[in-house]
Amino acid sequence: MIEHVGEGGSQKREGGPLRTVRVPGHLAAAFEKAEDAVSRYFGELRHDPAHGTIEVLGDRYVLVRAASLSVEFFGLVRDIYGPERVAEADLFARNLLFDLAHTIGLSDARTFHERMHLVDPHERLAAGPVHFAHTGWASVEILPGSRPVPDDGFYLIYDHPYSFEADAWLSAGAASDFPVCTMNAGYSGGWCEQSYGVRLVACEVLCRARGDDVCRFVMAHPDRIEGYLESHRRDDPRLGGTRAYQIPDLFARKRMEDELRRARDELEERVKERTAELEHANELLRREMTARELAERQVLQTARLETIGRLAGGIAHDFNNLMGVVIGRTSLVERKIAADDPIRRHVTEIRRTAEEAAQLTQQLLAFSRAQVLNEEPLDLNAIVRETVGTLGTLLGERVEVALSLDGADACGPLTVRTDRGQLRQVIMNLAVNGRDAMPEGGRLTISTARVAATGEATNPGAPGVDWARLEVTDTGTGMDAETLERIFDPFFTTKQPGLGTGLGLSTAKRIVDHCGGRIDVTSALGAGTTFRVLLPAVPPSAPRPEVAVGGGAAPGHGKTVLVVEDQQALREMVVDVLAEQGYTVFAAADPELALTAAAGHAGRIDLLLTDMVMPRMNGRELAKKLLAARPGIAVLFMSGYTDDDQLPGGDGPASGGLLAKPFGAAELLRRVEEAVRRA
């Protein structure tokens, strides 16, 4: 008689007992066949020490000490990283071992299925645990409730008695506060993924090496495993109230690079299409037209620009979400790598490239007014120095740059209130325009000064307010009167076809106008050009408190944040960054799930961190509903693009700050800490 574990107890079947596995009764038939197939396979094992080979049906196998692939490997990596970086060393070791085992599991399963002519997915899966037992990894017990199906509803909960990794740690007398059966999880996930043709990932939630009574695993599709784990954590008191496990991030670095490359290629293609449209528009404007024809064309171009602006806004939303994940993940990794680690240079380059890619949409967004702004008091002189420091390659060796910056006086630094990226864009556009006016080289002078609110300098919109003046002067060819009249018109350019879009100066004017300032230009043929920008001066802001990112108490300890973001990769990045700094975080993929989660949360929620643009309900509507049920929660919105009627603000309960996408880990932590502190 065969004894199988059934849903409601044991079952008796004719034949011999299953020797290597324990499974629910409805899976027993497949595992009986698997034991026969695997036993026949390993019955062909040949050990030939004279030639240094172990073979099964012509395939070589090797015997490796269990401890060398587990506790001793972790110890070696810890020695390399040093005693101050144990957590980083363990994370690196876990990821490396999981990736290695997952790949081996895929390969072993494919080869075994072909050798034994296994076609049925259940029989393919069943061979895995039996193969596991014959090769000394562990025995396997599949628990009731498992649902092995060939789609994203796949769910498997199972134990590994006698796991070689847990036994290695216990035999060495080594303690671990984290599950250690990393290769078991990776190999079994790879085998099942190959068996069913479905992406799968396995996560160990209980481990004997950590003091638990079993080594237990949950396996599911990557998009659904988090929900299964959360349900399992609620139902099993041994898991406690904290997330003492980690969902493996398979081939994280390669995927990050692939996402960056794919996003860059997609953006370049879209930029080519838009550039072709703009060049066509420029060609039409260069033709000789009557006054009436030109007026009609300008009306059409204005409508066209609005259309492009709306399209650019939609692209920016998706693109900035993608770039937010890349920038956030790389900045998180960058902070964990020592300054002298050779890997840090590669991670830094990935982050910088991602930030440059995110900036490609900003000029068109600024003109179309679809750009998310983060206006704040800024030291004009500091922004000039910062921008000029990045212009060397752009301006070329034949252009000499001279700075003449206003010194701080009794009024403090020369401060204006605007968006940092837009102010840099104004400076860069004016500098590039000066470079283009000096094809043979020359001198570019950038100066700043405080202008008293008197006479012609008085701000008509705010009498009595001082101005901050920015001047950019070149020694170039200058412009005639006709060109000066049209210099700020959209799409107007004096450059050759393909060398400019005509948006640079019109964008600069739009930015300055938005800030309540004005921009003037004086020029004469052969005598160079001066652009003069006047922006309202404001009192300097108090220094920002530094956000602790390492050492000491975690700034988020005792604080709870509800994260709502419909893009999974971005949501997971935000959760990981906040959790690392001690915040208690729970997340939802849409507003309805967020309201349900908040209703079921008995403790305090300190902050709602939510995307603005989501299906069925936007972030502002979500904030109103949540604050009606839980008054006093701080609110911080995230967005890469949003329509005017969805912007946060006003006197209602949903008013709050806006965190512009994409953002890095440091910016995210600073804004969250500020929002929680104000609550």
C-alpha positions in Angstrom: 0.0 0.0 0.0 1.1 3.6 -0.7 0.4 6.3 1.8 -0.1 9.8 0.3 -0.9 13.0 2.1 -4.4 14.0 1.0 -6.3 17.3 1.5 -8.2 15.9 4.4 -5.7 13.3 5.6 -3.8 10.3 4.2 -4.9 8.1 1.3 -4.1 4.5 0.5 -3.1 3.5 -3.1 -1.9 0.2 -4.6 1.9 -0.1 -5.2 4.9 0.9 -3.1 5.2 4.0 -0.9 6.6 7.3 -2.3 10.2 7.2 -1.0 11.5 10.7 -1.7 8.6 13.2 -1.5 5.3 13.9 0.3 2.5 15.4 -1.7 -1.2 16.0 -1.6 -3.2 13.0 -2.8 -4.3 14.5 -6.1 -0.7 14.9 -7.2 0.4 11.3 -6.2 0.0 9.7 -9.6 2.4 12.1 -11.3 5.0 11.7 -8.5 4.8 7.9 -8.7 5.8 8.1 -12.4 8.5 10.6 -11.5 10.1 8.3 -8.9 10.2 5.5 -11.5 11.7 7.8 -14.1 14.3 9.4 -11.9 15.2 6.1 -10.3 15.9 4.6 -13.7 17.9 7.7 -14.6 20.2 7.6 -11.6 20.4 3.8 -11.8 22.8 4.5 -14.7 25.2 6.4 -12.4 28.8 5.5 -12.9 31.6 6.6 -10.6 35.1 6.3 -12.2 37.8 7.8 -9.8 40.6 6.6 -12.2 39.4 9.2 -14.7 38.0 11.6 -12.2 34.4 11.3 -13.5 30.9 10.7 -12.3 28.5 10.2 -15.1 24.8 9.4 -15.7 23.9 8.4 -19.2 26.9 10.2 -20.5 26.4 13.5 -18.6 29.1 14.4 -16.1 28.1 15.3 -12.5 30.3 16.7 -9.7 30.2 16.4 -5.9 30.6 19.7 -4.1 30.7 20.1 -0.3 27.4 21.6 0.9 29.0 24.1 3.3 31.2 25.6 0.5 28.1 26.7 -1.4 26.4 28.1 1.7 27.7 29.1 5.1 31.4 29.2 4.0 30.6 31.2 0.8 28.7 33.8 2.9 31.7 34.0 5.3 34.1 34.5 2.4 32.0 37.3 0.9 31.7 38.9 4.4 35.5 38.9 4.7 35.9 40.6 1.3 33.3 43.4 2.2 34.6 43.9 5.8 32.8 43.9 9.2 31.1 47.2 8.6 29.2 46.0 5.5 27.8 42.6 6.5 24.3 43.4 5.3 25.6 44.4 1.9 27.8 41.3 1.7 24.9 39.0 2.5 22.6 40.7 0.0 25.3 40.2 -2.7 25.8 36.6 -1.8 22.1 35.8 -1.8 21.5 37.4 -5.2 24.5 35.6 -6.7 23.6 32.2 -5.4 19.9 32.6 -6.3 20.7 33.6 -9.9 23.2 30.8 -10.3 20.8 28.1 -8.9 17.9 29.4 -10.9 19.9 29.1 -14.1 21.1 25.6 -13.2 17.5 24.6 -12.3 16.3 25.7 -15.8 19.1 23.8 -17.5 18.8 20.6 -15.5 15.1 20.5 -16.0 15.3 21.0 -19.8 18.0 18.3 -20.2 16.1 15.8 -17.9 12.8 16.4 -19.7 14.4 15.7 -23.0 16.3 12.6 -21.8 13.2 11.0 -20.2 10.7 12.2 -22.8 8.5 14.0 -20.3 5.8 16.2 -21.9 3.0 16.6 -19.4 3.7 19.7 -17.2 2.7 17.9 -14.0 5.0 15.0 -14.7 7.8 17.5 -15.6 7.3 19.2 -12.2 7.1 16.0 -10.3 10.5 14.9 -11.6 12.0 18.0 -9.9 11.5 17.2 -6.2 12.6 13.6 -6.9 15.7 14.7 -8.8 16.3 17.1 -5.8 16.3 14.2 -3.4 18.6 12.0 -5.6 21.2 14.8 -6.0 21.3 15.6 -2.2 19.8 19.1 -2.2 16.8 18.2 0.1 13.7 16.2 0.3 10.4 17.9 -0.6 7.0 18.0 1.0 4.4 19.9 -1.1 1.6 21.1 1.1 -2.2 21.2 0.6 -3.4 24.4 -1.0 -0.8 24.3 -3.7 -2.1 25.0 -7.2 0.4 24.0 -10.0 -1.1 25.3 -13.2 0.4 26.5 -16.5 -0.5 30.2 -16.1 0.2 33.1 -13.8 -2.2 31.6 -11.2 0.6 29.0 -10.4 1.0 28.7 -6.6 3.1 26.2 -4.6 3.8 26.1 -0.9 6.3 23.4 0.1 8.9 22.4 2.8 12.5 21.2 2.3 13.3 18.8 5.1 17.0 18.2 5.3 17.9 21.3 3.1 21.7 21.1 2.6 22.0 24.9 3.2 20.2 24.9 6.5 22.1 21.8 7.6 25.4 23.4 6.7 24.6 26.5 8.9 23.4 24.3 11.8 26.5 22.0 11.6 28.8 25.1 11.6 27.0 26.5 14.6 26.4 29.7 12.6 23.3 31.9 13.4 21.3 33.8 10.8 18.5 36.3 11.2 17.5 35.7 7.5 16.5 32.6 5.5 19.6 30.9 4.1 18.2 28.3 1.6 18.9 30.6 -1.3 20.0 28.0 -3.8 17.1 25.7 -2.9 14.7 28.5 -3.7 16.5 29.4 -7.0 16.9 25.8 -8.3 13.3 24.8 -7.5 12.0 28.0 -9.1 14.0 27.4 -12.2 12.9 23.7 -12.5 9.2 24.6 -12.2 9.5 27.5 -14.6 11.0 25.2 -17.2 8.3 22.6 -16.5 5.3 24.9 -17.0 6.7 27.6 -19.3 5.6 30.3 -16.8 7.9 32.9 -15.1 8.2 31.8 -11.5 10.1 32.9 -8.4 10.4 31.2 -5.1 10.9 32.8 -1.7 11.8 31.1 1.6 9.7 32.4 4.5 10.7 30.0 7.3 14.2 28.5 7.8 15.7 26.1 10.3 19.0 28.0 10.3 17.1 31.0 11.7 15.5 29.0 14.4 12.2 28.0 12.7 10.9 24.5 12.9 10.9 24.0 9.1 12.3 25.4 5.9 9.2 26.6 4.0 8.9 28.2 0.6 6.3 30.0 -1.5 6.5 29.9 -5.3 4.4 32.0 -7.7 4.5 34.3 -10.7 6.6 37.5 -9.9 3.5 39.7 -10.3 1.5 37.8 -7.8 3.9 36.4 -5.2 3.8 39.5 -3.0 0.0 39.0 -2.5 0.5 35.3 -1.7 3.2 36.2 0.8 1.1 38.8 2.5 -1.8 36.4 2.9 0.6 33.7 4.2 2.1 36.2 6.7 -1.3 37.0 8.1 -2.3 33.4 8.5 1.0 32.0 10.0 1.9 33.5 13.4 5.5 32.2 13.0 6.1 34.9 10.5 5.4 37.6 13.1 4.5 41.2 12.2 7.6 42.1 10.1 8.7 41.1 6.6 11.6 38.7 7.5 12.1 37.6 4.0 13.1 39.0 0.6 11.5 38.3 -2.8 14.5 37.5 -5.0 15.3 40.1 -7.7 16.4 37.8 -10.5 19.2 39.3 -12.7 18.3 42.8 -11.3 21.3 44.6 -12.8 20.9 43.1 -16.3 17.2 44.0 -16.2 18.0 47.5 -15.1 20.4 47.9 -18.0 17.9 46.4 -20.5 15.2 48.7 -19.3 17.5 51.7 -19.6 18.5 50.7 -23.1 15.0 50.0 -24.2 13.7 53.3 -22.8 16.6 55.2 -24.5 15.9 53.5 -27.9 12.2 54.3 -27.6 12.8 57.9 -26.7 15.3 58.4 -29.5 12.8 57.0 -32.0 10.1 59.4 -30.7 12.5 62.3 -30.7 13.3 61.5 -34.4 9.7 61.6 -35.3 9.0 64.9 -33.5 12.2 66.4 -34.9 11.0 65.5 -38.4 7.7 67.3 -37.7 9.4 70.3 -36.4 11.9 70.5 -39.3 8.9 70.4 -41.7 7.3 73.2 -39.8 10.5 75.2 -40.0 10.6 74.7 -43.7 7.1 76.0 -44.1 7.9 79.1 -42.0 11.0 79.8 -44.1 9.0 80.1 -47.3 8.0 83.6 -48.5 4.5 84.2 -47.4 2.1 87.1 -47.4 1.2 88.6 -44.1 -2.1 86.8 -44.2 -0.5 83.4 -45.0 2.0 83.8 -42.2 -0.7 84.7 -39.7 -2.7 81.6 -40.7 0.4 79.4 -40.5 1.2 80.7 -37.0 -2.3 79.9 -35.8 -1.9 76.3 -37.2 1.6 76.0 -35.6 0.2 77.1 -32.2 -2.5 74.5 -32.4 0.1 72.0 -33.5 2.3 72.9 -30.5 -0.6 72.3 -28.1 -1.1 68.9 -29.7 2.6 68.1 -29.4 2.5 69.3 -25.8 -0.3 67.0 -24.9 1.4 64.1 -26.6 4.7 64.9 -24.9 2.9 65.0 -21.5 1.6 61.4 -22.0 5.1 60.2 -23.1 6.6 62.0 -20.1 4.3 60.2 -17.7 5.3 56.7 -18.9 8.9 57.6 -19.5 9.4 59.3 -16.1 7.9 56.3 -14.3 10.5 54.1 -16.1 13.3 56.5 -15.5 12.2 56.8 -11.8 12.8 53.1 -11.3 16.2 53.2 -12.9 17.4 56.4 -11.2 15.9 55.3 -7.8 17.4 51.8 -7.9 20.8 52.9 -9.1 21.0 55.7 -6.5 20.0 53.2 -3.8 22.7 50.7 -5.0 25.3 53.6 -5.4 24.9 54.6 -1.7 25.7 51.0 -0.7 28.9 50.7 -2.6 32.1 52.0 -1.2 33.7 55.0 -3.0 36.8 52.9 -4.0 34.8 49.9 -5.2 35.3 49.5 -9.0 31.7 48.6 -9.5 30.6 52.0 -8.2 31.8 53.7 -11.4 29.5 51.6 -13.5 26.5 52.2 -11.3 27.2 55.9 -11.2 27.4 56.0 -15.0 24.0 54.2 -15.3 22.4 56.7 -13.0 23.9 59.7 -14.8 22.8 58.3 -18.2 19.3 57.8 -16.9 19.2 61.4 -15.6 20.4 62.7 -18.9 17.7 60.6 -20.7 15.0 62.0 -18.4 16.1 65.5 -19.3 15.6 65.0 -23.0 11.8 65.7 -22.7 12.1 68.7 -20.5 12.6 71.5 -23.1 9.5 70.6 -25.0 7.5 70.0 -21.8 8.6 73.4 -20.5 7.2 75.1 -23.7 4.0 73.1 -23.7 3.4 73.8 -19.9 3.1 70.0 -19.2 6.2 69.9 -17.0 5.9 69.2 -13.3 7.6 72.0 -11.5 9.2 72.1 -8.1 9.5 75.8 -7.3 11.7 76.8 -4.4 14.0 79.6 -3.4 17.3 79.2 -5.3 20.6 81.1 -5.1 20.9 82.5 -8.6 24.7 82.6 -8.4 25.0 79.0 -7.3 22.8 77.8 -10.2 24.9 79.8 -12.7 28.1 78.3 -11.4 26.5 74.8 -11.4 25.3 75.2 -15.0 28.4 76.7 -16.4 30.4 73.9 -14.9 28.6 71.5 -17.2 28.8 73.6 -20.4 32.5 73.1 -21.3 32.0 70.3 -23.9 28.8 71.9 -25.2 30.3 75.3 -25.8 33.6 74.1 -27.3 37.2 75.1 -26.8 37.0 78.3 -28.9 34.5 80.0 -26.6 35.9 81.7 -23.5 33.4 81.9 -20.6 33.7 84.8 -18.1 31.7 85.1 -14.9 30.8 88.3 -13.1 28.6 87.4 -10.2 26.9 89.6 -7.7 28.4 89.3 -4.2 26.1 88.6 -1.2 25.2 91.8 0.7 23.1 92.7 3.7 20.1 91.2 2.0 21.8 87.8 1.8 22.3 85.7 -1.4 20.7 86.7 -4.7 17.7 84.5 -4.4 14.8 83.8 -6.9 11.9 81.4 -6.6 11.6 79.0 -9.6 12.2 75.4 -10.6 15.9 74.4 -10.5 15.8 72.5 -13.8 13.9 75.4 -15.6 16.4 78.0 -14.4 19.3 75.9 -15.6 17.5 75.5 -18.9 17.2 79.3 -19.4 21.0 79.8 -18.7 21.9 76.9 -21.0 19.7 78.0 -23.8 21.1 81.6 -23.7 24.6 80.3 -23.5 24.1 77.9 -26.5 22.5 80.8 -28.5 25.6 82.9 -27.8 27.9 80.0 -28.9 26.0 79.7 -32.2 26.5 83.5 -32.8 30.3 83.0 -32.5 31.2 80.3 -35.1 34.8 81.4 -35.1 34.9 81.6 -31.3 34.7 84.5 -28.9 33.9 85.6 -25.4 30.7 84.7 -23.5 30.1 86.8 -20.4 27.5 85.8 -17.8 26.8 88.3 -15.0 24.3 88.7 -12.2 23.3 91.7 -10.1 20.6 92.9 -7.7 18.4 95.7 -9.1 16.5 98.0 -6.8 12.8 98.3 -7.3 12.9 101.8 -8.7 12.3 103.5 -12.0 12.1 101.2 -15.1 13.2 98.3 -13.0 10.1 98.2 -10.9 8.2 95.0 -11.2 4.8 96.0 -12.6 3.1 92.9 -11.1 4.7 93.4 -7.6 5.7 97.1 -7.0 8.5 97.5 -4.4 10.0 94.1 -5.1 13.7 94.0 -6.0 14.9 92.2 -9.1 17.6 89.6 -9.7 19.3 90.4 -13.0 21.0 87.7 -15.2 22.9 88.9 -18.3 24.4 86.7 -21.1 26.6 88.7 -23.6 28.4 87.3 -26.6 30.9 88.9 -29.0 29.3 87.3 -32.0 27.7 88.4 -35.3 24.8 90.2 -33.7 21.3 90.5 -35.2 19.4 92.9 -37.5 16.1 94.6 -36.5 14.0 92.2 -38.4 15.5 89.2 -36.6 15.2 90.9 -33.2 11.4 91.3 -33.8 11.0 87.5 -34.2 13.7 86.2 -31.9 11.2 84.7 -29.3 8.7 83.3 -31.9 8.2 79.6 -31.6 10.0 77.6 -34.4 11.8 80.7 -35.6 15.5 80.1 -36.3 18.3 81.5 -38.4 20.2 78.2 -38.4 20.6 75.9 -41.4 18.0 73.1 -41.8 18.6 70.3 -39.3 20.7 72.5 -36.9 17.9 73.8 -34.7 14.2 73.6 -33.8 13.6 77.3 -33.0 12.3 76.4 -29.5 15.3 77.4 -27.3 14.6 81.1 -26.9 10.8 80.8 -27.0 11.1 78.2 -24.2 13.4 80.5 -22.2 10.9 83.4 -22.5 8.0 81.1 -21.5 9.9 80.1 -18.3 10.8 83.7 -17.4 7.2 84.9 -18.0 5.9 82.1 -15.7 8.2 83.3 -12.9 6.8 86.9 -13.2 9.9 88.2 -14.8 10.8 89.5 -18.2 13.6 89.0 -20.8 15.0 91.7 -23.1 17.6 91.6 -25.9 19.9 94.2 -27.4 22.0 93.5 -30.5 23.5 95.1 -33.6 25.2 93.5 -36.6 28.8 92.9 -35.9 28.6 94.1 -32.3 27.4 91.0 -30.4 24.2 90.4 -28.4 23.1 90.8 -24.7 20.1 89.0 -23.2 18.9 90.5 -20.0 16.7 88.5 -17.7 14.9 90.1 -14.7 13.4 87.8 -12.1 11.7 88.9 -8.8 14.1 88.5 -5.9 12.9 86.7 -2.8 14.3 86.2 0.7 16.6 83.2 1.0 15.1 80.0 2.5 16.3 78.3 5.7 18.8 75.5 5.1 17.2 72.1 4.5 17.7 69.6 7.3 19.9 66.7 6.1 18.3 63.3 5.7 20.2 60.6 7.5 21.0 57.8 5.0 23.4 55.7 7.0 24.5 55.2 10.6 22.5 56.0 13.7 18.8 55.5 14.2 16.7 55.1 11.0 14.8 58.3 10.4 11.6 56.4 9.6 11.5 54.4 12.8 8.0 54.4 14.2 6.5 56.1 11.1 4.0 54.4 8.7 3.6 55.3 5.0 0.9 54.1 2.6 2.4 54.1 -1.0 -0.1 54.1 -3.9 1.4 53.7 -7.4 0.0 51.7 -10.3 3.4 51.0 -11.9 4.7 47.9 -10.1 8.5 48.5 -10.6 8.3 52.1 -9.4 6.1 51.1 -6.4 8.6 48.4 -5.3 11.5 50.8 -5.6 9.8 53.4 -3.4 8.9 50.7 -0.8 12.4 49.3 -0.7 14.0 52.8 -0.2 11.6 53.8 2.6 11.8 50.4 4.3 15.6 50.6 4.3 15.3 53.8 6.4 13.1 52.2 9.0 9.6 53.2 7.7 6.8 50.8 8.1 5.5 50.6 4.5 2.4 49.0 3.0 1.6 49.5 -0.7 -1.3 49.4 -3.1 -1.5 49.2 -6.9 -4.6 51.4 -7.2 -6.7 53.8 -5.0 -9.5 51.3 -4.3 -7.0 48.7 -2.9 -5.4 51.6 -0.9 -8.7 52.5 0.8 -9.3 48.8 1.6 -5.8 48.4 3.0 -6.1 51.6 5.1 -9.5 50.4 6.5 -8.0 47.2 7.6 -4.9 48.8 9.2 -5.5 49.3 12.9 -2.4 51.4 13.6 -1.6 55.0 12.7 -0.8 56.1 9.1 1.5 59.1 9.1 1.8 59.7 5.3 -0.1 59.0 2.1 2.5 59.0 -0.8 0.4 58.6 -4.0 0.7 59.0 -7.7 -1.5 61.7 -9.3 -2.6 60.0 -12.5 -4.2 56.5 -12.0 -7.1 54.6 -13.5 -10.6 55.3 -12.2 -9.5 57.7 -9.4 -6.7 60.2 -9.3 -4.4 61.0 -6.3 -6.3 64.0 -5.2 -9.6 62.2 -5.0 -8.0 59.3 -3.1 -6.5 61.8 -0.6 -9.9 63.4 0.1 -11.5 60.0 0.7 -8.7 58.8 3.0 -8.5 62.0 5.0 -12.3 61.9 5.5 -11.8 58.6 7.3 -8.4 59.4 8.9 -8.0 63.1 9.5 -4.4 64.4 10.1 -2.6 62.1 7.6 0.2 64.0 5.7 -0.1 63.8 1.9 2.7 63.9 -0.6 1.8 63.5 -4.3 4.1 62.1 -7.1 3.8 62.9 -10.8 5.8 63.1 -14.0 3.0 64.8 -15.8 -0.5 66.0 -14.8 -3.2 68.1 -16.3 -3.9 71.5 -14.7 -7.2 70.3 -13.1 -5.4 67.5 -11.4 -2.6 69.4 -9.8 -2.5 69.3 -6.0 -3.2 72.6 -4.2 -6.1 74.7 -2.9 -7.6 74.7 0.6 -9.2 71.3 0.5 -8.1 68.3 2.5 -6.2 66.8 -0.4 -3.7 69.7 -0.7 -0.1 68.6 -0.3 3.4 68.8 -1.8 4.4 67.4 -5.2 7.4 65.2 -5.7 8.3 65.4 -9.4 9.3 62.2 -11.2 11.8 60.9 -11.8 13.5 61.2 -8.4 16.5 59.5 -6.7 16.5 57.8 -3.3 17.9 60.9 -1.5 15.3 63.2 -2.9 12.5 60.8 -2.0 13.7 60.4 1.6 14.1 64.2 2.0 10.6 65.0 0.8 9.0 62.1 2.8 10.8 63.2 6.0 9.7 66.8 5.5 6.1 65.8 4.9 6.0 63.5 8.0 7.6 66.2 10.1 5.0 68.7 9.1 2.1 66.4 9.9 
